[in-house]
Amino acid sequence: MFKPRVPVNEQPTGEIVPTITTLGTVAPPHDSHQAVCGCQSHTPAPVVPASAPARPAMQLTPGALLLLVGGGTAAVLVVGAVLVSMLLAVAITAGSLAIVALVARSILTSEAKRR
């Protein structure tokens, strides 16, 4: 009941897929008859020569590199300004609370001395 079952294609589709034997060449199918595929063109795909140098995925021009460095610097400065302003807000709040605590203690002790 819990055994996995692999689906089996009972009737082959007749499609012939060429196998790649070496870099850049395609081996023809082993059968002599051509499979009916319904397409109009039977030209092979262009083959890229193996000696062609590989290009990098992204090329940076001097202007793009300058823009990238400028954008990164601006992002770091903005994030730094936000973090500094948050730290300053926390420091001002802590100072205000300390002053309020001192005034409240002073008022309470002066009330206790008057009695």
JORAWO-V822778 format. One record per pair of residues at least 12 apart in sequence whose C-alpha atoms are under 6 Angstrom apart, sorted by the first residue. I is the first residue (numbers start at 0). J is the second residue. D is the distance in Angstrom with one decimal. If there is no record, write none. Layout:
# JORAWO-V822778
i = (I I)
j = (J J)
d = (D D)
This chain:
# JORAWO-V822778
i = (14 23)
j = (34 46)
d = (5.9 5.9)
